[in-house]
Amino acid sequence: EMGLTAAQDYLQTAPITLFQLVFEKALLFGEKGTPQLQFILNEEPNGAYRFRAFSQIDGSQNEWNRHITGIVRKDTPPQHKERTLDVRGIENRFSDSILGSDLYSRFKSVGADYGPAFQGVETIWHDTTQAIGRIQSDLPDTHTERYCLHPVWLDACFHVLAAIVPKSHRDHFHIP
């Protein structure tokens, strides 16, 4: 989200393509103070822009922690063709499903207690290597116009990945 928004603001254009995204370290809030964020966007020789996001705890003299890197570039608007998606057919290809309420209970049991506003998964259909989820379309009514992809939706998309974590690793929480 940071990469897309910064690129759109700086380049004054849309659409933007985001690629080579690497999550290096989770950005956690609250325990040790308020983090100061730094976002760096550098133009590459090919016209794309490399970005990096860092944080440092306010007042701290510690070095900056890098959280994410990636590349963004201006793109041409896609040529959309109307297509029908057989959602039920896709769901039926999977051998298992999990309700969002059960997913968030599992998260809570390993120490990740998401509040109601951040419980965006309704249902996940999955097998051992693939998953598809139904995400709630209603968002908290807080500054939704400021985002390309609201953090609640982005978080919920990552939550879908929990369905393919091997059972032997489900006794602790994985941050994607």
N, C-alpha and C positions, 0 to 999 in steps of 0.2 A: 504494500500500500504506500509506504513512504517513497519508494522508488518511482512508482507511477505518478503520484501526486507531484513530487518535486520535478520530475521531467516535464509534466504537462504545464506546470507553473513557469519553469525556466524556458522551455522551448515554445510556449504559447501555441501548442498544437495538440491535436488528438487525431487519430488514435496513436497510442504509444505501444510498442512491443517490449516486453520484459523477457530476458532470457539469461542463461548462465547464473541463475539465482543460487546462492550458497548461504544457508543459515549456519552461522558459526557458533553462536552463543545466545541463549535466551536472554531477553531483556525483562528483568523482574522489577516490580515496583513495590515500594512500601517498607521493606524490612530494614534497609540501611539508609533511608533518606530518599529524596527526590532526585532522580537522575537528570543530568544535563545531557541533551542530545546534540550530536553533531552529524550533519549529513553532507557528504562531499560528492560532487558531480564533476567529472573531468571528461572533456571531449577526447575521443580516440581518433587516430588518423583516418579511419574508415567512416567517420561521421556519426558513429554511435557514441554513447556516453557511458562510462564506467561509474558506478556509484558505490559508496561505502557508508554504513551507518555505525556510529560509535556512541558510547555513553560514558559518563563519569559522574560519580555521586557529588552533589552540590557541596562546594567548599573543600572537597578532597583534593589532595595534591597527587593522587594516584594517576597512573597513565590511563589513557583512554582505552576502553574495551571495544573491540570490533565485534559487531553482531551479525551483520549481513553484508554481502557484496552481490553485485549483479551488473548487468548491462541493459540499457534502454536505448531505443532508437525510434525516430519518427517512422510512421508507417502510413501506408495508403489505406483509405477506407475500404473495408472488405465489400465484395460484391455478394450480397445476400440473396440466396435463393430460398424460397419457402420450402420447408421440408416438414414432414410429419415424423415425430419420434414415437416409436412404440414403447412407451415407458413400461407398461405391464409385461411386454415380451422380454425386455431387458431384466426386469426384476425376477421374472420366472427362471432365468438362466442360472440363478444363484441357489446354492443348497441351504443357506442359512440366512436368518435375519435377526436383528436385534432392535428393540424399541429404544428410542432416545432416553426414556426414563430409566431403563435398565443400564444403558451405557453410562449415564451420569451417576447412577448408584455405584457402579463399578469404579468409576473415577474417584468418587468420594471415599470408597473403601481403601484406596491406596494414597489418600492424602490430597487429592486435587478436587476441591469443593467449588464447583462453578455455581455462581448465583443464577437465579432464574433468567436474567437478561442474557446470559452467555450459554444457555442450554438450547442451541439452535437446531440440533439434530432431532428429527421426528422419527425416522426409521432408517436402518442400514440393511441392505441386502449384500451378502458377501459369500465368498468361498475362501480358500486359504491364501490366495494371491491377488484377489481383486475385490473391490467394494464400490458400491454406489449408494448414495444417501439422498434422502429427501430432507431438505433444509427448510425450516420455517421461513416464510416470506415476510413476516412482520418484524420490524426492527424497533429497538428502543428509539424513542423520538428525541434523539440528541444529536444534533449537528450532522445529520445524514448527508446533507448537501456538500459537506467538506471532503467526502471520500469518493474515490473511484470504486473501491470495493470495501464496504463497511467492515470494520474489524470483527463484529459479531458474526457476519457471514463467513469471513475468511477463517476465523477460529473454528466455526462449525464444519467447514470443509476439511480442515485438518483433523477434527475429531472423528470423521468418517474413517480415517486411516487406522484408528484403534482396532477396528474389526479384523484387520489382517495381521495384527501383532500375534506371534505364536503364543499359544496358551502357556508355555513354559516361561514367558516373559511378562505375563499379565499381573504379577504380584507387585509391580512398581509402575510408576507413571512415566511415560515417554513423552518428551516434548519434541514435536516435529521441527 
